[in-house]
Amino acid sequence: MRRRVSPDEELMTALYTEHYAVLLSFVLRYVHDRHRAEDLVQETLLRAWKHIDHLDPDPGRIRSYLLTIARNVVTNAWRAEQRRPHLIADEAAVNAMPSADNVDEMVEGWLVAEALERLSADHQAVVKAMYYEGKSVADAARQLEVPEGTVKSRAYYAVRALRTVFEEMGVLR
């Protein structure tokens, strides 16, 4: 037993067979992804089907009507795409973006630099040699041309002074 086909279904089948290729080539001018273009043509035909009662039986007017719908569908898709954030597939670009942790490290770095500027020149030199350059007490003593005991003493008092400066700055740890 065959299912009876309505006149609207026959008209849509005819529209699809006669105009699909033209619509697809039209949409492919603006959308360079074939799968996306096929989706937009399907959307065009769906919109035409929803307003099938407005179709003019003249073949020339049907094609221009479908092309107008296709243009509107492409425009709407483009506008929607512009509103969405774009995903980045470039690994180097993603890695170059600052992260929240990076910002915290930058702020901490600024605070430490500000606190170091409040120390005496001798204390700054010892802190930089031992904590930033990673030198041992003996190497720092040779670089600064002072005895090792003096380097140890300055390092101790520099750390205490830094604690005081951080408390004055409102940084509590």
C-alpha positions in Angstrom: 0.0 0.0 0.0 1.5 3.3 -1.1 1.3 6.4 1.0 -0.6 9.2 -0.6 1.6 12.3 -1.2 0.2 15.7 -0.6 0.5 18.5 -3.2 2.8 20.4 -0.8 5.2 17.5 -0.5 5.2 17.1 -4.3 6.0 20.8 -4.6 8.8 20.6 -2.1 10.3 17.6 -3.8 10.2 19.5 -7.1 11.8 22.5 -5.5 14.5 20.4 -4.1 15.3 18.6 -7.3 15.2 21.7 -9.5 16.8 24.3 -7.2 19.2 22.5 -4.8 22.2 22.7 -7.0 21.7 26.4 -7.8 21.2 27.2 -4.1 24.2 25.2 -3.1 26.5 27.0 -5.6 25.1 30.3 -4.5 25.7 29.6 -0.8 29.2 28.2 -1.6 30.2 31.7 -2.9 29.9 33.0 0.7 30.5 29.9 2.8 33.6 27.9 1.9 32.8 24.9 4.0 30.7 22.5 1.9 29.0 20.8 4.9 28.1 24.2 6.3 26.8 25.3 2.9 24.6 22.2 2.7 23.2 22.9 6.1 22.3 26.5 5.0 20.6 25.2 1.8 18.6 22.8 4.0 17.6 25.8 6.2 16.6 27.7 3.1 14.4 24.9 1.9 12.9 24.5 5.3 12.0 28.2 5.5 10.5 27.9 2.0 8.4 24.9 3.1 7.1 26.8 6.2 5.8 29.5 3.9 4.8 27.3 1.0 1.5 29.0 0.7 3.3 32.2 -0.4 5.1 30.6 -3.3 4.3 32.0 -6.7 3.9 29.2 -9.3 6.1 31.2 -11.8 9.4 29.3 -12.0 11.5 32.5 -12.3 9.9 34.0 -9.2 10.3 30.8 -7.2 14.1 30.8 -7.9 14.5 34.4 -6.9 12.4 33.8 -3.8 14.6 30.9 -2.8 17.8 32.9 -3.5 16.4 35.7 -1.3 15.8 33.3 1.5 19.3 31.8 1.0 20.9 35.2 1.2 19.0 35.9 4.4 20.0 32.6 5.9 23.7 33.2 5.0 23.5 36.7 6.4 21.9 35.4 9.6 24.5 32.7 9.9 27.4 35.2 9.4 25.9 37.5 12.0 25.5 34.7 14.5 29.1 33.6 13.9 30.4 37.1 14.6 28.7 37.2 18.0 30.2 33.9 19.1 33.8 33.8 20.5 36.2 32.2 18.1 38.2 29.2 19.3 42.0 29.4 18.8 43.6 26.3 17.5 47.1 27.8 17.4 49.0 26.2 20.4 51.6 28.9 20.5 49.0 31.7 20.7 47.1 29.8 23.5 50.4 29.4 25.5 51.3 33.1 25.0 48.0 34.2 26.7 48.5 35.3 30.3 46.8 33.1 32.8 45.3 34.1 36.1 48.3 32.5 37.9 50.7 34.6 35.8 48.9 37.8 36.8 49.3 36.8 40.5 53.0 36.2 40.0 53.4 39.6 38.3 51.7 41.4 41.2 53.8 39.5 43.7 56.9 40.4 41.7 56.0 44.1 41.8 55.4 43.9 45.6 58.8 42.2 46.2 60.6 44.8 43.9 58.9 47.6 45.8 59.9 46.1 49.2 63.5 45.5 48.0 63.8 49.2 47.1 63.1 50.1 50.7 66.1 48.1 52.0 69.6 49.4 52.3 72.0 49.0 49.4 74.1 46.4 51.4 71.0 44.3 52.2 69.7 44.6 48.6 73.0 43.3 47.2 73.0 40.3 49.5 69.4 39.4 48.7 70.0 39.7 45.0 73.1 37.6 45.1 71.7 34.8 47.3 68.0 34.7 46.4 67.9 35.9 42.8 71.2 34.7 41.4 71.3 31.6 43.6 74.8 32.1 44.9 76.1 30.3 47.9 77.3 32.3 51.0 80.9 31.8 49.9 80.2 33.0 46.3 78.2 36.0 47.5 81.0 36.9 49.9 83.6 36.8 47.0 81.3 38.8 44.7 80.6 41.5 47.3 84.1 41.4 48.7 83.0 40.9 52.3 83.6 38.1 54.8 81.1 35.1 54.8 79.9 36.0 58.3 78.9 39.4 57.1 76.9 37.9 54.2 75.1 35.6 56.6 74.4 38.5 59.0 73.2 40.8 56.2 71.0 38.0 54.8 69.4 37.4 58.2 68.7 41.1 58.8 67.5 41.7 55.2 64.9 39.0 55.5 63.7 40.5 58.8 63.6 44.0 57.3 61.6 42.6 54.3 59.0 41.1 56.7 58.6 44.5 58.3 58.3 46.2 54.9 55.7 43.7 53.8 53.7 44.3 56.9 53.9 48.1 56.3 52.7 47.5 52.8 49.7 45.4 54.0 51.0 42.2 52.6 50.5 39.4 55.2 51.8 35.9 54.8 
